Each structure stands twice: as C-alpha cells, then as structure tokens.
Amino acid sequence: MNRILHGIVHGKMIELTEPHDIPDGESVQVVIRATPPARPWGEGILASAGAWADYPEMDEVMQKIQDERKLERRSQGLE
C-alpha cells in the first residue's frame, strides 16, 4: 500500500498530522520531502505594508497604544 501522509519532524520523531490505519509496530519505509511553507517568511508583513497609508490618524493611535503599554508596565512594576 502506497499512501502519502503528512507530518511534523520533532528531532528523530515524525508526528503524523492526519489519521491512518497503520498498525502500531508495523515496519514502514519513509521518504522525506520537505514541503515549502504556504508563502515565504515575511511575505505577509510585506503585503500588509502600507495598509494604513491613507489613515492619517495612525501615528496618533500608535502613540496612544505605546503610552498605555508604558502605564501598564509601570503599574505592574516592570519598568
């Protein structure tokens, strides 16, 4: 029986990510072929870059968020 199963490598172990009917202890042959990520790393952030370009209030919003985070850290004694 030839079938393609997908999994994730953890050190020397491969965790299968889908159901199978292979009995425990069964001998199998494994052919490793790395699957590329859905999109290259960083492509998502590049695609969203400039999304707020037409929102002039964004600098003010981000400053408010930063100020609130500073206050929160101070109240928690982290700063």
Secondary structure, 3 states (H helix, E strand, C coil): CCCCCCEEEECCEEEECCCCCCCCCCCCCCCCCCCCCCCCCCHHHHHHCCCCCCCCCHHHHHHHHHHHHHHHHHHCCCC
